[in-house]
Amino acid sequence: MLNTRSIKASYLDTVALLKLAIPLILSGIVQSSVGFTSTFFLAQLSVNDLAAGSLVSRMFVTIMVMIWGTLFSVSVLVANKRGAKDKEAIVDVLRDGIFLGIILVIPASIFLWNITSILLWAGQDPAIVMIAQPYIHALVWGFLPDFVGLVLIQFLIGLGHTRTNLVYSLFWVPCNIFFNYIFMFGKLGLPVYGIEGIGWGTTVAYWVTTLALLFYFLPHRYYRSYFKGIFQFKRTKYLGELWSIGFPMGLLLCVELGFFLTITLMMGQLSTEILAAYQITLQYLIILSMVYFGIAEAVTVRIAHQLGANQINLINRIAMLGILIATVCMSVIAVIYYFFPERLIGLDLDMYSEKNAAVVSYAKQFFTLCALFQLVQATGIVLRGALRGLKETRFTLMSSVFCLWVVGIPVGYYLSHNLQWGGNGLWWGMIIGALLTAVLLYLKFQSEVKKLVLEEDASLCYETEVL
């Protein structure tokens, strides 16, 4: 009987987790398509425009991940208060989250508006920087709706309404592509803006979709009560907590982005063929990593709900189910990587061209190692999501800095140069860094769960003594 109950409970938890995760996974995959279309449009202009667009893209993402990561804390606190059934606190978190987003617009705008002087100081081609400048300046005008819109999306995720988030993504992506197209190429009576048009297209898309989201929320019977409170001017309650949880998350994204950028540069030092093979593999890694990132975000929400409801006994099971689901999904992808790499490579290269032989050979090896890397990384990312649900983000930051930068890169360099493993050595450095990260995060998570159980037992003992 007990075993049957346990199986049923696990089944229900799995269904609840998948209901949250699947829309998040699809949202991530859909949103990643914007970068592909922007690159395609830029390629129609000129090589210089494509180079300038690449430069802006790298700088924009590097700066934005810090802020995006910080605002992810909104979903953590909303989920926690939802579990505790504290509606008033959710209203306060939403209001303070929007306020934090507005505050962050100022430093982000000032920095990006003046980024060209930094690019010139860093030795970038002045002609490319001048082409990029109007693109950058156009993007700045979209920061306010971007940050406010992100807070609204995180509010939805925290409530567990991930299907609404998917609908938003399905609206935002074609909207962004449409406005990029008409501004870049001067359609519908607009002047031809060229590369600057992507900046204005993205900005207009941010304003349109964020306003659409607000117009959806405000008259909606369920959401209206939450939004009435955001217009009340009273002392902030959760601004500090949002920052303390979110800022390490933003730094963590920067750490990981810098790690992959460094690996890319190290691949390029080995040979052009190795770099090309790595880029082919990396594009699949980025898109398919959305699977376990979506699962991790669902685990965050579920655990935050249970923490808020003081259901400590369910937290460990949710995390382990998340790891199991992510591992099964990535095992399927690993099989495709291992047995059908030619089909994946063939989408980018002519497999039968002699000049591509070296790149194809390297890419086949890299897909096998990428399969192992993503299996290991999936566990670490889900555990990171579990710790985030417990409001623990500083340890994940420190462990990633240590495992990726202090261990992963030096080991990868040693294997690729000293042992002459080439690009494979760098991949093994990534795998070892990801494995060590997963181990440390697992130990930390179990420690946090044990601490919560002891606190709950102590509380129960105290209540018993009082009675």
N, C-alpha and C positions, 0 to 999 in steps of 0.2 A: 504493500500500500504506500509506504514511504517513498519507494523508488518510483512508483507511478506518479505520485505528486511532484517529485523532483523533476521528472521528465516533462511533465505538463508545465511546470513553472519555467523551466528552461526554454520550452517551446514558445511560451507567451512572451518571455523576455526577448527571444530572438526575433519574433514578429514585430514587437514594439521597436526594437533597435533598427530593423530593416526599414520600417515605415519612415523613420527619421533619416536613415542613411541614404536610401536610394534617390530621393529628390536632391539631396546634397551632392551626391556623386554626379548625377546628371547635370546639375547646375554648374559644377566645376568644369566638366568636360565642355559644356556649351560655351561658357565664358572664355575658355582657352582658345576657342576658334577665332576670336577677335584679332589676336596677334597674327594669325595666318593671313587673314584677309587684308590687314593693314600692310603687311610685308608685300603681298601681291600687288596692291594698289601702288605702293611706292616704287616697285620694280617697273611699273609702266611709265614712270616719269623719267628717271635717269639714275645712273650709278651713284652720283653724288647725293641725290635725294635719298636713295636707299641707305647709303652710309650714314647720312645725317639722321635719318629715321632710326637706324639701329643705335646710334649714339644717344639720342633722346630717350629711346625705349629703356636702355640700360640705366641711365641716370634717373629717369622717372620712377622705375620700379624700385631701384635701390633706396630712394628717398621715401616712396610711398609705403613700402612694406613696414617701415617703422611705425607709421601712423595707423595703417590698416590693422596691424597686429595689436596695437594699443587699444583700438576700438573693439576688437574681438572680445574684450572683457565684458562688454555689455551683455552678450549672450550667456556668459557664465553666471553673472549676478541675477539676471532675469530668470534663468532656469532655477537657480537656488531659491529665489523668492517664490517662484511658481510652485516648487515642491512644498514650500512652507505655507502655501495658500495665502500669502501676504500681498494682496492686490495693491495696497497703498504704497508698499515698498517698490513694487514693479514700476509704478508711476514715477516715483522719485528717481529710480535707476534710469529710466528712459529720459526723463528731463535732464538729469546730470550728464548722461551720455551724449545727448545732443549739444549741451553746453560745452562739454569737453571737445567734441568734434569742431565746434565753431572756434574755440580757443586755438586749436591746432592748425586751423586754416592760416593764421597770421604768420607763424614762423615758416611754415611750408611754402607759402606764397613768396615771402621775402627771399628765401633761400633759392627757390627754383627760378625766380625772375632774374636773379643775378648770377645764375650758374655759368653763364658763358665766360665770365672772367676766370672762373676756376678751371673750365675746360681748356682755355688758352694757356693758363699756367701749367696745366698737366701735359702740354705738348701736343694737343690735338690740332689738326689742320685748320687754320683760320678760315679758309673758304668753306669748309664743312660746318664749322661752328656758326658762321654767319647765316648759312642756309637753315640751320637748326633753330636759331634764335626765335623767329616768329612762331614756329611750331610750339616751342616751350612756353612763350608768353600767352599763346591762345589756351594752352592747357590749364594755366594758373586760374583762369576765370571759371573753371569747372570744379575747383577744390571744394567750395562750400556745398554744392549739391552732392558731390561725391561722398564727403565725410558724413553729412546728414543722412544720405541714403544708406550708407553702410551701417550706421547706428540703427536705422529702421529695420534693415535686414537682420541684424544681430538680435534685435528685439523679437522678431518673428521666430528665429531659430531658438532663442531661449524659451519661448512659449511652446516650442515643439511643432510649429506650423511650417514645416520645411517644404510642403507642397506649394504653399503660396510663394515661397522663395524661388522655387523652380519656375513658376509662372512668370515671376518678375524677370528671371534670367532669360526666359524664352522671349520676353518682350524687349529687354534691354539690348541683347546681342543684335538682332536685325535692325533695331533702331539705330544703334551705333554704326553699323555697317552702312546703312542708308545715308545717314548724315555725313559720314566720312566721304562717301562717293559723290554726293551732290556738291559738297564744298570743295573737294579736291579738283573735280573735273568741270565745275561750273554748270551744273544741270539745274533745271527748273528756273531759269532766268538769273541764277546767281553768277557772280564773277568767278573766274578760275583762280582758286587760292593755292593750288599745288600742294606742297608738303604742309603748309600752314593749315590747309583744309582739314587734315586729320586732327589737328589740335582743336579747331573750331567745331568739327563734327562730333568729337568726343565730348567737348564741353556742352554743346547743345543737347546731346543724348543724355548726359548726366542731369541737366535741368529738366528735360521732358519726363524722364523716367522717375526722378525723385518727386516731382510735383504730381505725377500720376499716382505714385504710391501714397502720397499724402491725401490726395482726393479720394483714394480708395479707403484709407483708414478712417478719415474724419466722419463720414456719414454712416460708416459700418456700425451696426448695432453692438457687435462684440468689442471692437477696438475703440469706439468713441469714448468710453469711460476712461480709458488709459490716457487718451490725448487731451482730455479736459484739464488734467493736472499739469501738463507741461507748460501751460501758459500762466501758472501761478508762480509769482515771484516770492520765493522763500529760500531760506538758507540751504545750501547744498549738503546732502547727507552722504552721498556715495562717490563724490568726485575723487577723493583721495584713494578709496579702495579700487575704483576703476583704473586709476593710474598705476597703483602698486601691483595689480594683477596684470594689467595690459602692457605696461612698458617693457617688462622682461620678455613678453611674447613678441613684441615688435623687434627688440634686439635679437631674439632668437632667429627670426626670419632673416634679419641682416646677416647674422653669423652663417646661416645655411646658404644664403645667396652668395656670400663672399667665398664660401667653401667651394661651391660648384664653379664659380668664376675662376678661382685659383686652379682647380683641376683642369678646366678648359685651357687655361694658359700653359699649364705643364704638358698637356697633350700636344699643344701646338709646338712646343719646344722640341718634341720628339720627332715629328714629321708632319707634313701637310696631310698625308694619307691617313695617319692615325687620328689627327684632329677631325678630318671629314667623317671617318668611321664613328668617332665618339659623338659627333653632332647628330648623325643619323640615329644612333641608339638613344641619345639624350631626349630627342623629341618624343619618342615613345615612352620613355621613363617619366617625363613631365606630365603627359596627358593621362597615362594609366595610373600615376600616383594619386590622381584624383579619387580613385577607388578607396584607398585606405585613408586618405585625408577626410573624405566624406564620412567613413565609418568612425574615424577618431572624433569628428565633431559631434556625431550622434551619441557616441559614448560620453563625451563631455556633458551634453545636455541631460542624458539619462542619469548619470551619476550626480550631477548638480541637483536634479529633481529629487533623487533619493536622499541626498544629504540634507536638503531643505526640509524634507518630510521626516527626517531622522530615521530612515530605514537603512541603517548602517549594514545590516546583514546582507543586503542585495548588491552592495557596491562591488565587491570582489567578483561576484558572478557576472555582472554586466561587463566588467573589463575583460574577463577571460572569454566571454562569448564574442566580444568585439575582436579580440586577437584571433579567435578561431575562424570567424567569418572572413576577416582580412587575409588570413593565411590560406584559406580555401580559394578565395578569389585570385590571389597572387600565384597560387600553385597552378591554376588553369592558365594564367597568362605566362607563367614560366614554361609550361609545356609548349605553348605557341612559340615563345622565344627560341626554345631549344630545337624543336623539330621543324619549324617553318621560318627560319630567319630569311631565307631567300625571298619569300613573298613580301616580307616587310621591307627589306633592302630594295627590292625591285620597284617599290613605289617612288623611290628617289633616284635610283641609278639604273642604267642599262647593265644588267647582270652579265651580258655576253660581250661587252666591250673590253678589249684588252687593256685599255688605259685605266679602267676601273677595277682591275683584278686585285690590286693590293688593298684598296679600300674595302672591297667586298670581303676579302679574307679576314681583315682586321675586324670588320663589323660582325661577322659570324662569331668570332671569339668573344667580342664584347657583349653580344646578346646573351650568351650563356652566363657570363659574369653579371650582367644586368639582372638576369632572372634571380640569381642568388642574392644580389644586393637588395632588390625590392622585397624579397621574402623576409629578409632580416629587418629592413627599414620599416616594413609594414607593422611589425610587432612594436618597434620603438615609437612609431607615430601614434599608434593606438594607446600605448601606455602614457604617452605625453598628453593625449586627450583625456585620459582617465585622471591624471594628476591635475590637469587644468580644471576638471570638474570639482576637484577638492580644493580649488583656489591656490594650488601650488604651481608656480610658474618660474620661480627663481632657480630652483634646482635643475629644471629642464634646460634653462639657459646655461648654467655653469657646466653641466654634464656635456652638453653639445660643444661648448668651447673646448673643453678638455679632450673629448673623444675624437672630434673632427679635426681640430687644429693642432693639438699637442700630440695626438697619436696617429690619426688617419693620414694627414699630409706627410709627416716625416717617414712613416712606414711605407707609404706609397712611393715616395721619392727614393728610399733605399732599395725597394724591390725593383723599381723601374730603371734606376741608374746603376747601383752597385751590383745587383744580381742580374742586370740586363733583361728584365722581364718586359721592358717597354711599357706600352699602354696597359697591358694586363696587370702590371705591378701597381699602377695607379688605381685600377679597379679594385684590386685586393686591399689596398689602403682604405678605400671607401667602404668595402665590406667589413673590414676589421673595425673601423671607426663606428659604423652603424651597429655592429654586433655588441661592442662594448657599451654603446649608448643604451641599447635595449636591456642589457644586463643591469646596468646601474639604475635605469628607470624602473625596472621590475622590483629591484630590492627597495628602492625608495617608496614605490607604491604600496608594497606589502607592509613596510614600516608605518606608513600613514594610516593604512586600514587597521593595523593592529593598535595604533594609538587611539583611533576613534572607538574601537571596540572596548578598550580599557576604560576610556572616558565614559562610555555608555554604561559599562558594568559598575563603575564607581558611582555614577548618578543613580542607578537603580538601588544599589546598596544603601546609599544615603536616604533615598525616599523610603525604603523598607524600615530603616532605623527610626525615621521620623514618625512613621505610622505606628 
